[in-house]
């Protein structure tokens, strides 16, 4: 999902009745009470809600991962470090002797993710949930018509 933030400019215009500001959003003009425009101006200058709560969420994630068994923590961390788009198409299968085994749909995915493996290793290890030294990507076995 792509979020577009419009170009918002505020202008206080003296000839308008008291308490009214002019709000320009991508070429459209509308009147809003000055108090509302001040609140919006303040929100635009401050961090977004996600930026504000990200450190707290990160702490929660780290605590949960640290409470998981050492063999499961990297498996649980995989969708967090690879992101939802990759997590939908892949699956962390097992973690043993520092190697995280991840199933991918085909050779193209394996090749692409192999280029990103060092980043994923660093991100998982940032959570300090066991030391992942390598990610090994395996191609998902083909399903027969009766399995589908």
Residue pairs with C-beta under 8 A, 6 or more apart in sequence:
6 25
6 26
7 25
7 26
8 23
8 24
8 25
8 40
8 44
9 23
9 24
10 21
10 22
10 23
10 24
10 37
10 40
10 41
11 21
11 22
11 24
12 21
12 22
12 34
13 20
13 21
13 22
16 22
16 31
19 33
19 34
19 35
20 31
20 32
20 33
20 34
21 31
21 32
21 33
21 34
21 36
21 37
22 29
22 30
22 31
23 29
23 30
23 31
23 32
23 37
23 40
32 40
46 52
61 80
61 127
62 127
62 128
64 76
65 73
65 76
65 77
65 127
65 129
66 73
66 127
66 128
66 129
68 76
68 129
70 129
70 130
71 94
71 95
71 96
71 130
72 95
73 95
73 127
73 129
73 130
74 92
74 95
74 100
74 124
74 129
74 130
74 132
75 92
75 93
75 94
75 95
75 100
76 129
77 123
77 124
77 127
77 129
78 87
78 90
78 92
78 100
78 102
78 120
78 124
79 87
79 92
80 127
81 120
81 123
81 124
82 90
82 113
82 120
86 113
89 104
89 105
89 109
90 102
90 103
90 104
90 105
90 109
90 113
91 102
91 103
92 100
92 101
92 102
92 103
93 101
93 102
93 103
93 138
94 100
94 101
95 101
95 130
95 132
98 131
98 132
98 133
98 134
99 132
99 133
99 134
99 135
99 136
100 124
100 132
100 134
100 135
100 136
101 135
101 136
101 138
102 113
102 135
102 136
102 137
102 138
103 137
103 138
103 139
103 140
104 110
104 113
104 137
104 138
104 139
104 140
105 139
105 140
106 139
106 140
107 139
109 137
110 137
110 138
110 139
113 120
113 135
113 137
114 137
117 134
117 135
117 137
120 135
121 132
121 133
121 134
121 135
124 132
125 131
125 132
